[in-house]
Amino acid sequence: MVFVGDASMSPYEVMVPGGSVEHVNEEAGSVWLERITRTYPHAVWLNPGGATALGLFGIDHHHSAGCFSQRMFPITIEGLEGAMKELVR
């Protein structure tokens, strides 16, 4: 599983039920992210902002990054190589 997109979400968007754009979801986004990482343990996230945009994927302010821990990669040649290595690990 490969996610592609900006991971700089506010804590509210990830941690609060209904906090995302769909407002009707009874579960927080973090619940869904945890399900995904349990189901697909090698899932990766390609983030166009890269590590710099997230303050080295600072988990304190970017909870989506925390759910993917060391499996978030910038969209660069090196990032794509790292993501592919993770996927086949």
N, C-alpha and C positions, 0 to 999 in steps of 0.2 A: 504494500500500500504506500503510495506516494502522495503527499499533500503538497500543493504548490500555492503559495499565497502569503500575504503579509500576516505575520504572527503578532504584531504589536497591538494587542487588544487590552482594553482596560480590565482590571480585576472584576468589575461589575459584569462585563460581557461574558466572562468565563465562569465565575464563581456563583452567580445568582440565578436561580430558576427564572426563566423568562427574561433574562438580562440581555439576550442577543437580539438580533433584528426580528426574530419570529415571535417574540413576546408571549406566545401561547404554550411554549414548551414547559412542562412541569418540572423538568430536570435541568440542572445547571449544565453548561457546556463541558465543564471539567469531568462530569460523570460520563459523558459521551467520549471524550478524549481518552479517559482511562479504559473504557470498554474497547476502544480501538487498539490501544497499545497492548492490552491483554490478548486480544484476538489475533493481532498481527504484531508480534513482538519485535519484528525488524522494521516496522513502519518508519518512514523518514518524512521530514518536512523540509521542502525547499523554500527558503524565505528570500524574496528579492531584496530585502533590506540588509540581509547578511548579519553577521555578528555585531558589526558596528552599530547598526540601527537599533539593536536590542541591548546595547551595553554588554556585549559578550553574552547575549541571550539571558540577561539579568532576570532571574526568576522572580525577584521581588516585585517588579512592575509589569512583567509580561507573563502572566500565568499560563498562557498557551505554550510558551517556551518551556516552562517547568514540566509540563506533562510529557514533553518529548525529550527533555534532558539533553543527553549527548547525541540525539538523533536529528537535530536541526542543523541544516547546512545552508550556506549562502548559494545563490545561483551564480556560481563561477565555475570555471573548469575544475579547480581544486575541490570545490564544494560538491559538484556532481560526481567526481571520482570518489570522494568520501561517502556520499550517499549510496553509490552503487556497491561499494565495499560492505557497507552496513546491510544492504538488502540481501547480499549473498552469504553473509556471515552465518 
